[in-house]
Amino acid sequence: MKKFKFPMRYVPITATILVFFIVYLIGIVSFENFGSPQVFMNLFINYAYLGIAAIGTALVILTGGIDLSVGSIVAFTSILIAKIISLKPIIDGHPAYNALFAIALALIIGILFGMLQGWLIHCFSLPPFLVTLAGMFFIRGCGFIVSEESIPIKNDAVFNFIQNDLSITLAKGLHLRFIVMLYIVVLIASIIFSQRTRAGRSIYAIGDNELAATLMGIPVGRTKIMTYTIAGFCSALAGVVYAIYLKAGNPLNCVGMEMDTIAAVVIGGTLLTGGVGYVFGSLFGVLVLGLIQTLIQFNGHINSWWTRIIVGLLVLAFIFMQNLITKISKSKSKSH
């Protein structure tokens, strides 16, 4: 009888899921009502925008790249939408068209901006870190050009419809919000794309060994540009969700959010050097971040900055684990 061998590639995501359940159990044992369905649902409601952005970041990291423009795109998108909605009706004299036009424009800008970053990285062989760093400053500045102050979104028909009419009642007082359903749909689509399509497999191949991928005939440039385009779309969509969630836009929002998305992806088991990991892991990475924040809020006596300290330690632990797994895998391949 053969001994069961647990594949090494599943270790990081398995560890993430275990961390999630351990932290969740600690919360249930420590605080009353922590295990209520509403608290669990709030993890998705409060962090849907982060989860959507983390999906794009996960795909970029799988290619061996990085995207530092995430938070700036989210902030720009939210302030752009709020600004357009605050204007007088610009299409057919109907105010509802402002929101639809703003959302469509924000998504198009996100797609084009991501495509531009991917094109610059590929065509000029520029480091993704520096290109997206420049993109972070540029798009954040564009947000301040749109408006230097926060703009509330008041009594907009489209936003009210999304928040009130597109939610599903699961139980008394428990509602499945549209932004949560949108996050789940985007997550499922990204899982299918990354695991079941040729383009998704190309992303893994490039992250594992770009030279080998080129020799195999994989369109490396096209795949990289596509990946950054998807990341730009996810960031812009996260900005739309953020605007719906807050009912406001602010160019100062989401400073450092790119670090949260990277942390969620790393905690979710994706290797920073690329080629190893699962988009699905980003879900549990986001949930772990949300659980830590929720635990601190329930405690009430601990400073919220402890969230950053705990997340930093978690990220460091997962990087050490990934490094160990990589060394073990290499030693096994050499022995064979």
Secondary structure, DSSP 8 states (H G I E B T S, - for coil): -------GGGHHHHHHHHHHHHHHHHHHHHSTTTTSHHHHHHHHHHHHHHHHHHHHHHHHHHTT-----HHHHHHHHHHHHHHHHHS---STT-THHHHHHHHHHHHHHHHHHHHHHHHHHHHTT--HHHHHHHHHHHHHHHHHHH-SS-EE--S-HHHHIIIIIS-EEEETTEEE-HHHHHHHHHHHHHHHHHHHSHHHHHHHHHHH-HHHHHHTT--HHHHHHHHHHHHHHHHHHHHHHHHHHHTEE-TTTTTTHHHHHHHHHHHTT--TTSS---HHHHHHHHHHHHHHHHHHHHH-SS-TTHHHHHHHHHHHHHHHHHHHHHHHHHHHHHH-
